[in-house]
Amino acid sequence: MPDLKKICRPCPNMIDKLKPRKIINRLPDLDMWLVCEDGSVNIAQEELSRLLRLYDMHTSDVNPLGSIDDIVQISKMLKSGVLPKIFLPIDTHIIEYSKLKELIETVPKVLKEAKEKKIRPYLPIQPKSYRKQWQYDDEAYNFIYDYLSAFSEFNFPRELQQTLDDSRLDVASEYGEDELFEILMQSANESNFRRFQSTELEGYFTKRVKGWNAREEKQQPRAKKNQEEKKENEIQNMGDDDEISI
């Protein structure tokens, strides 16, 4: 941050001091979680670090001024219809499979308890994060906010995908879009709270949570077919057993 501090000075028109980190936090980035096997965080860290170096991907902490220049260049290229050859800064984390699965399963319970007790929903998560180097942050953050606002699965194993689908269905069945948006704002930190005061972002959120029920509706015919096939196989197996016993 030293170079950035030479450029960014506290603004006399602001009540709070303008810290360089606040500027960096507002920049667009690629937020990514790598889910690894239990007990394999260090192995995953080494492999991910190798890939990040290979593709010249880095966090904004490594080179704040360079990150700002990259974002400006990427924006201009996208506006011109050109595919950028550089990447946005990354915000990447590593979490073990069982820990993420437990968090996803716990969300409906935490929301229910928060509603009953009329308290802010809070579910701490503290993955290993890549800053200037890999580290565990001093403070955990609220998984409820990420779950509601932006958590998007990619190449999930079948078991974990089913866990997420079931969790989302429980949440969407229990709460309406307006109520979920209120929960989102309760779980957000100050900067995220301001961000979601945008009507456009609120619209994206509503569309997102509506999709949780829609996905279940699409899956129901397939699930019904699988259940019928399973029942037919059980009946067939029972018939085979009877023949053998005779």
C-alpha positions as CSV (number, residue, x, y, z in Angstrom):
1,M,0.0,0.0,0.0
2,P,2.9,2.6,0.4
3,D,2.7,3.6,-3.3
4,L,-1.0,4.1,-3.2
5,K,-0.8,6.2,-0.1
6,K,1.4,8.7,-2.0
7,I,-1.5,9.3,-4.4
8,C,-4.6,8.9,-2.1
9,R,-4.9,11.6,0.6
10,P,-7.7,11.9,3.2
11,C,-10.5,14.1,1.7
12,P,-11.5,17.0,4.0
13,N,-15.1,16.7,2.7
14,M,-15.4,13.2,4.2
15,I,-16.3,12.5,7.8
16,D,-14.2,9.4,7.9
17,K,-10.6,9.2,6.6
18,L,-10.3,7.8,3.1
19,K,-8.0,4.8,3.4
20,P,-6.4,3.3,0.3
21,R,-7.7,-0.1,1.2
22,K,-11.3,1.3,0.8
23,I,-10.6,2.2,-2.8
24,I,-9.1,-1.2,-3.6
25,N,-12.2,-2.9,-2.0
26,R,-14.5,-1.1,-4.4
27,L,-12.6,-2.4,-7.5
28,P,-14.2,-5.3,-9.5
29,D,-12.5,-8.6,-9.0
30,L,-12.9,-12.4,-9.5
31,D,-14.1,-13.9,-6.2
32,M,-13.3,-17.6,-6.1
33,W,-13.4,-20.4,-3.6
34,L,-11.6,-23.6,-4.2
35,V,-13.2,-26.6,-2.5
36,C,-10.6,-29.2,-1.6
37,E,-10.6,-32.7,0.0
38,D,-10.5,-32.7,3.7
39,G,-7.0,-32.3,5.1
40,S,-5.6,-31.1,1.7
41,V,-5.6,-27.3,2.1
42,N,-1.8,-27.0,1.7
43,I,-1.7,-29.3,-1.3
44,A,-4.5,-27.3,-2.9
45,Q,-2.7,-24.0,-2.1
46,E,0.5,-25.1,-3.8
47,E,-1.4,-26.2,-7.0
48,L,-3.6,-23.1,-7.1
49,S,-0.5,-20.9,-6.6
50,R,1.2,-22.6,-9.5
51,L,-1.8,-22.0,-11.8
52,L,-2.1,-18.3,-10.7
53,R,1.5,-17.7,-11.6
54,L,1.1,-19.5,-14.9
55,Y,-1.7,-17.2,-15.9
56,D,-0.3,-14.1,-14.3
57,M,-3.3,-13.7,-11.9
58,H,-2.8,-11.9,-8.7
59,T,-4.6,-10.1,-5.9
60,S,-4.9,-6.4,-5.7
61,D,-2.8,-6.4,-2.5
62,V,0.3,-7.5,-4.5
63,N,0.2,-4.4,-6.8
64,P,-2.6,-1.9,-6.0
65,L,-1.6,0.7,-8.6
66,G,-1.1,-2.0,-11.2
67,S,-4.6,-3.4,-10.4
68,I,-6.2,0.0,-11.1
69,D,-4.4,0.3,-14.4
70,D,-5.4,-3.3,-15.4
71,I,-9.1,-2.5,-14.6
72,V,-9.0,0.6,-16.6
73,Q,-7.5,-1.3,-19.6
74,I,-10.0,-4.1,-19.3
75,S,-12.9,-1.7,-19.2
76,K,-11.7,0.1,-22.3
77,M,-11.2,-3.2,-24.2
78,L,-14.6,-4.5,-23.2
79,K,-16.2,-1.2,-24.2
80,S,-14.5,-1.6,-27.6
81,G,-15.7,-5.2,-28.0
82,V,-12.2,-6.6,-27.6
83,L,-11.6,-9.7,-25.3
84,P,-9.0,-8.6,-22.7
85,K,-5.8,-10.7,-22.5
86,I,-5.3,-9.8,-18.8
87,F,-7.4,-10.8,-15.8
88,L,-9.2,-8.8,-13.1
89,P,-7.6,-9.0,-9.7
90,I,-8.6,-12.1,-7.8
91,D,-10.0,-12.7,-4.4
92,T,-9.5,-16.4,-3.8
93,H,-10.0,-18.7,-0.9
94,I,-9.6,-22.4,-0.1
95,I,-12.1,-24.4,2.0
96,E,-12.4,-28.1,2.8
97,Y,-15.3,-30.1,1.4
98,S,-16.9,-31.1,4.7
99,K,-16.7,-27.6,6.1
100,L,-18.5,-26.0,3.1
101,K,-21.1,-28.8,3.1
102,E,-21.8,-28.2,6.8
103,L,-22.1,-24.4,6.3
104,I,-24.6,-24.9,3.4
105,E,-26.6,-27.4,5.5
106,T,-26.7,-25.0,8.5
107,V,-28.0,-21.9,6.7
108,P,-31.7,-22.7,7.0
109,K,-31.3,-23.4,10.7
110,V,-29.4,-20.2,11.3
111,L,-32.1,-18.2,9.5
112,K,-34.9,-19.8,11.4
113,E,-33.2,-19.1,14.8
114,A,-32.5,-15.5,13.8
115,K,-36.1,-15.0,12.9
116,E,-37.4,-16.6,16.1
117,K,-35.0,-14.6,18.3
118,K,-35.2,-11.5,16.1
119,I,-31.5,-11.2,15.8
120,R,-29.0,-10.7,13.0
121,P,-28.3,-14.0,11.2
122,Y,-24.7,-14.9,11.5
123,L,-22.8,-17.9,10.3
124,P,-19.0,-17.5,10.5
125,I,-16.7,-18.7,7.8
126,Q,-12.9,-18.4,7.9
127,P,-11.3,-20.1,4.8
128,K,-7.6,-19.8,3.9
129,S,-7.3,-16.6,1.8
130,Y,-4.8,-15.3,-0.6
131,R,-3.8,-11.7,0.2
132,K,-0.1,-10.8,-0.3
133,Q,0.4,-14.4,0.8
134,W,-1.8,-17.2,1.9
135,Q,-3.2,-16.7,5.4
136,Y,-6.2,-17.2,7.7
137,D,-7.7,-13.8,8.3
138,D,-8.0,-12.6,11.9
139,E,-11.7,-12.3,11.8
140,A,-14.3,-14.6,10.3
141,Y,-17.0,-13.1,8.0
142,N,-20.6,-13.9,7.6
143,F,-21.4,-16.8,5.2
144,I,-25.1,-15.8,5.2
145,Y,-24.3,-12.8,3.1
146,D,-22.3,-14.7,0.5
147,Y,-24.9,-17.5,0.4
148,L,-27.7,-15.1,-0.4
149,S,-25.9,-12.5,-2.6
150,A,-23.4,-14.3,-4.9
151,F,-22.6,-17.9,-4.0
152,S,-22.5,-19.7,-7.4
153,E,-21.5,-23.3,-7.7
154,F,-19.3,-24.5,-10.5
155,N,-18.5,-28.2,-11.1
156,F,-19.8,-29.3,-7.7
157,P,-19.8,-33.0,-7.0
158,R,-23.3,-34.5,-7.1
159,E,-23.5,-34.9,-3.3
160,L,-22.5,-31.2,-2.7
161,Q,-24.8,-30.0,-5.4
162,Q,-27.7,-31.8,-3.9
163,T,-26.9,-30.4,-0.5
164,L,-26.9,-26.9,-2.0
165,D,-30.2,-27.5,-3.9
166,D,-31.9,-28.8,-0.8
167,S,-30.7,-25.9,1.3
168,R,-31.8,-23.3,-1.2
169,L,-35.2,-25.0,-1.6
170,D,-35.7,-24.9,2.2
171,V,-34.8,-21.2,2.3
172,A,-36.9,-20.2,-0.7
173,S,-39.9,-22.2,0.6
174,E,-39.8,-20.5,4.0
175,Y,-39.2,-16.9,3.0
176,G,-40.4,-14.6,0.2
177,E,-38.1,-12.5,-2.0
178,D,-38.7,-9.3,0.1
179,E,-38.0,-11.1,3.3
180,L,-34.8,-12.7,1.9
181,F,-33.7,-9.2,0.8
182,E,-34.2,-7.9,4.3
183,I,-32.1,-10.8,5.6
184,L,-29.4,-10.0,3.1
185,M,-29.2,-6.4,4.2
186,Q,-29.1,-7.5,7.9
187,S,-26.2,-9.8,7.2
188,A,-24.2,-7.3,5.0
189,N,-21.3,-5.2,6.2
190,E,-21.5,-1.4,5.8
191,S,-20.1,-1.3,2.3
192,N,-22.2,-4.2,1.0
193,F,-25.3,-2.6,2.6
194,R,-24.7,0.5,0.5
195,R,-24.1,-1.5,-2.6
196,F,-27.4,-3.3,-2.4
197,Q,-29.3,-0.1,-2.0
198,S,-29.0,0.0,-5.8
199,T,-32.4,-0.8,-7.4
200,E,-30.5,-2.7,-10.2
201,L,-28.7,-5.0,-7.7
202,E,-31.9,-5.6,-5.8
203,G,-33.5,-6.7,-9.0
204,Y,-30.7,-9.2,-9.7
205,F,-31.1,-10.5,-6.2
206,T,-34.8,-11.1,-6.6
207,K,-34.2,-12.9,-9.9
208,R,-31.5,-15.0,-8.2
209,V,-33.6,-16.3,-5.4
210,K,-36.6,-16.9,-7.6
211,G,-34.4,-19.2,-9.6
212,W,-34.0,-21.5,-6.5
213,N,-37.6,-22.6,-6.7
214,A,-37.6,-22.7,-10.5
215,R,-34.7,-25.1,-10.5
216,E,-36.5,-27.4,-8.2
217,E,-39.6,-27.4,-10.4
218,K,-37.4,-28.4,-13.4
219,Q,-35.8,-31.2,-11.4
220,Q,-39.1,-32.7,-10.0
221,P,-40.1,-34.6,-13.2
222,R,-36.6,-36.1,-13.4
223,A,-36.7,-37.0,-9.7
224,K,-40.1,-38.6,-10.1
225,K,-38.9,-40.6,-13.0
226,N,-35.8,-41.8,-11.0
227,Q,-38.1,-42.7,-8.1
228,E,-40.4,-44.7,-10.4
229,E,-37.4,-46.6,-11.9
230,K,-36.0,-47.3,-8.5
231,K,-39.4,-48.7,-7.4
232,E,-39.6,-50.9,-10.5
233,N,-36.1,-52.3,-9.9
234,E,-37.0,-53.1,-6.3
235,I,-40.1,-54.9,-7.4
236,Q,-38.1,-56.8,-10.0
237,N,-35.5,-57.7,-7.4
238,M,-38.2,-59.0,-5.0
239,G,-39.5,-61.2,-7.8
240,D,-36.0,-62.5,-8.5
241,D,-35.6,-63.4,-4.8
242,D,-38.8,-65.2,-4.8
243,E,-37.8,-67.3,-7.7
244,I,-34.5,-68.2,-6.1
245,S,-36.1,-69.2,-2.8
246,I,-38.5,-71.6,-4.6
